[in-house]
């Protein structure tokens, strides 16, 4: 990475980390429906309206961070980032379909 500016490295890291956060946000939107009983009994429980409002605000903020980071990159670096993300998604899908995954209760 000789010759790269600190801002380029930072933006690349923010983009890749941002897409990880997007996956967490998507999971967060699904959480109250998938684990309805556990969610209702949790000490962290808040009303659905407030929960989804906070999740939406988080999604918009994360989208803004990703958008600003992409704008600050050169087109070639943006394309490289997209290729890395595409590879990671394809690898994850292949791995998920070809590996036996068991659900474990960690509580």
Protein Blocks (a to p, Z undefined) as FASTA:
>chain_A
ZZiafklmmmmmmmmmmmmmmmmmmmmmmmmmmmmmlmmmpmkbccfklmmmmmmmmmmm
mmmmmmmmmmmpcfklmmmmmmmmmmmmmmmmmmmmmpccddddfZZ
